[in-house]
Amino acid sequence: MLIAIKQATQSDLDTIIQLFSDTIGVVNAKDYSAEQIRVWKGGASKKEKWLKKISEQYFLIAEIDNRLAGFGSITHDGYLDFMYVSKDHQGRGVASEIYNSLEKFAVEKRIDKIVSDVSITAKPFFEKQGFELLQEQQVAIDGVKLRNYKMQKPLTVH
């Protein structure tokens, strides 16, 4: 199974937000309530915000057989903003491929650490990548609280 990693373009928007919504609704549902899932998925409707992130961040998509399998992004100062893998491609190395490409970008940009706000579901993956827990957080989306974790990984910059 070949995983193709490439930079996202604005024409990828519809498939990206569909994967975002589907992944939260299926994969994250084991760790969050129906109400939490509903407000989290609501972020898919903010198309202008997504287009801005695609254009301003190092935003990658992963494809298998020309189908979107996942996406991830990092800002130019080392904030890992997105990391989502489709419900159909969990446990196949997609997140690792995306993450490795994002970390390589950060090292090339001489960023000394990557920081992210990580879901309950994604925390074990980030721990495997060498991230350390900074703190547990309660974030509110439309007045609904969700638990996540502020994590970071120091990078060796040459």
Protein Blocks (a to p, Z undefined) as FASTA:
>chain_A
ZZddddddfklmmmmmmmmmmmmmmmmmmmpcfklmmmmmmmmmmmmlmmmmmmmmccdd
ddeehiafbdcdddfeopafbdcddfklgonlmmmmmmmmmmmmmmmnopabdcddddfk
lmmmmmmnopacfbdcdddeehiacdddddddddddZZ
